[in-house]
Amino acid sequence: MQLEEEQMSNSVMVSNLSSLPSEIQELEALSKNFYWVWNRSTRKIFEEIDFKLWETTGHNPVILLQKVPRARLEDLARSSEFTSRVNKAYANLAEYGSKGFLNTWYQRNYSPSSEQLVAYFSAEFGITECLKIYSGGLGILAGDHLKSASDLGIPLVGVGLFYRNGYFSQHMTSDGWQIENYPENIPHELPLELVTKPDSKDPLIISVPINARQIRIRAWRAEVGRVPLLLIDSNLPDLNSREDCDVTSQLYGGDIHTRIQQEILLGMGGAKLLEVLGFSPTIYHMNEGHAAFVILERIRRLIEDPSNPASFDEAKSRVSQANVFTTHTPVSAGIDVFDKSLIEKYLGWYCARIGINLDTLMEMGHDGPSHGAGFNMAVFALKYSNKANAVSRLHRAVATKLWKDVLDKKQSGPNNLSDLEIQHVTNGIHTPSWISDSFADLYDQYLGKNWMDSMDDPAAWAKVEGIPDELIWRTHCVEKSMLIEYAFDRATRKDGNSEGRNLSRDALTVGFGRRFATYKRASLLLQKREDLARLLGSNSRPIQFIFAGKAHPRDHEGKKIIQEIINFAESDEGNGRIVFLPDYDISTARRLLQGVDVWLNNPRKPLEACGTSGMKAISNGVLNFSVLDGWWDEAYTPETGWAIGEVSTKIPRHVVDRLSESNDKSDAESLYNVLENQVMTEFFDRNENGLPTKWITRMKRSIVKDSVRFNTRRMVIEYARLLYFDKLSPRPVAQTTGELGSSLLDEAAFDWN
Ligand SMILES: *Cc1c(COP(=O)(O)O)cnc(C)c1O
């Protein structure tokens, strides 16, 4: 592709931070690196500048510094205590960014001279709440992957899309119906810098051809600790038509035409962008199939290499060697499939350009009748990847079955590709981003200041056993009180109804927050309405529930479930002890997972490929109560949490075959049974000082046993060892009996996780 660099006529706004008092000038640099998301002392500085403004800006340090009254900044600049903290935070960031590079996990384990670089492509990134370019677990995982890669010193660059309107924010009508708003992501109000041409101050503009058309893109660069994240943006009104400007306007919005163009910009545009900027990735990691068109651009480049032009077959084979593909959905309906006319419309030019016919291109994303006639992005990614992984042990078994045809054909096929086995790297969470200040302080004290760097060391976590019962309980209660106050304020805003009126610090508090995809069964609890009403009415063993979550804008059923929950919350039966918190996002998730007693998850097994929200609970001392699906199937022990439904380490055939509503009924029975007879019993069992000692023992066991494993530090190390840098070393296959039928996989069209 010809590279066209054009002058952009409307230059971006100059930063207005140049007017910061010189004593605290470093605040600008601190605000521009997302490191503050997981660096407590920096975050505390922003909070202290103006707590109210920090809250109303949605935790956005750039707007905070733009809006805070000048007099306040001048006051702070006169405080030597404050300025020295700013200086220290800045020195800390500088050290993390440069000097610290020399003593990272990566440097200790890999030759510093090797020129490795991972390009990590994802359609969404959840770094923090103010950068609204994520919708759910897939994005959060990508954000946490970047942060841990940064902490570990792994050379990695992220590539994504800059959505002008991002994912929607959720508002509720008075009768409990979800309304979507699309607030604008304004680049100069975010910690982003416009990417310029190499050796120049002019914005870099790249053209991505789409048949007769060229879509112009620019890119924004976010600093995520040491890791750069490049976000592609087609909103260039002077260069693009209105429609082309809108290609990158919404995450998972628009129609199938929008989707394929977004994916062309992400994959092909992303590959070009990296090349122009001088990045030479040795690994291309596709986080789900959305970015798989990166393969096409790289094939083209090899074929058109003037010094050593490759044949089409050669190019395919060489490109595949550097590809890693992570599959996230066990549901084939959740994957993009483009029919032939779409491929022709948007990629016909490509075929002509490299001299293949359309059927040859179609065949690349096709594997016989089992996954439909169209061009399937996951099939495409799998066919042309050297390594692939699922996101939990159980998901590996499901995915291996789902993609059996592709895997079989690949092993015996004509492409000379290496055998592909789907491995698994169980997801994690970036603990420093999800831990409450109270627990982080507690760990500083009992585990040592550097506990965040030894998160994968069981000996470090074992020290949690030494925290006095009363102290760990009180620490939890501080976070719980804050959550309840917050939930109370949010819920009682609508007057005249009882939602959340009787929330109490003494009640067992159960949280449920996630996307309202049908398979996640947010309303399972409501299947036994009388039992629920009875539990909520009890004053001797008070229990309360806090719900949150968004339904996809086109998911009518999901919206009905939200409405059902809200109606119940407002009814007399709800007894003021149920709340639905609107606009679930990273910030709400953090509050919930730091403050509830129990985190509930009840998906239809095995449709939750991994799930990560429950992992955020662990080191906050919150206990998991979940169906044995995804990660919980690996983690659960009777000493650390509770299981809903059948307890079995295998995936017997009947579990899969029963994925009907009849399974809902038995799972609901099990949920109530365990909740009443185990969870509640243990919570209300108090000693003479009012402490739930058995519960506290369970909290500690859960922290000690699971914090060490379910974090992205462990996860990214596994990616590095298994998929990025080392020779593939197969691990034992998860135990499975029985087969997984494909009949189950027809729902959850909105599942993007
Ligand atoms: C962690 C998180 C998710 C993913 O949660 P699951 O339990 O995997 O569905 C989704 N949304 C937000 C805002 C999160 O923080």
PDBQT file of the ligand as one rigid body, heavy atoms in Angstrom, charges set to zero:
ROOT
HETATM    1  C1  LIG A 801     -14.003  -7.075  35.329  1.00  0.00    +0.000 C 
HETATM    2  C2  LIG A 801     -15.036  -6.391  34.542  1.00  0.00    +0.000 A 
HETATM    3  C3  LIG A 801     -15.804  -7.097  33.602  1.00  0.00    +0.000 A 
HETATM    4  C4  LIG A 801     -15.663  -8.573  33.378  1.00  0.00    +0.000 C 
HETATM    5  O1  LIG A 801     -16.425  -9.261  34.329  1.00  0.00    +0.000 OA
HETATM    6  P1  LIG A 801     -16.915 -10.747  34.104  1.00  0.00    +0.000 P 
HETATM    7  O2  LIG A 801     -17.226 -11.280  35.420  1.00  0.00    +0.000 OA
HETATM    8  O3  LIG A 801     -15.787 -11.454  33.449  1.00  0.00    +0.000 OA
HETATM    9  O4  LIG A 801     -18.105 -10.669  33.231  1.00  0.00    +0.000 OA
HETATM   10  C5  LIG A 801     -16.757  -6.393  32.876  1.00  0.00    +0.000 A 
HETATM   11  N1  LIG A 801     -16.941  -5.075  33.059  1.00  0.00    +0.000 NA
HETATM   12  C6  LIG A 801     -16.223  -4.373  33.946  1.00  0.00    +0.000 A 
HETATM   13  C7  LIG A 801     -16.474  -2.925  34.089  1.00  0.00    +0.000 C 
HETATM   14  C8  LIG A 801     -15.250  -5.004  34.718  1.00  0.00    +0.000 A 
HETATM   15  O5  LIG A 801     -14.533  -4.286  35.588  1.00  0.00    +0.000 OA
ENDROOT
TORSDOF 0
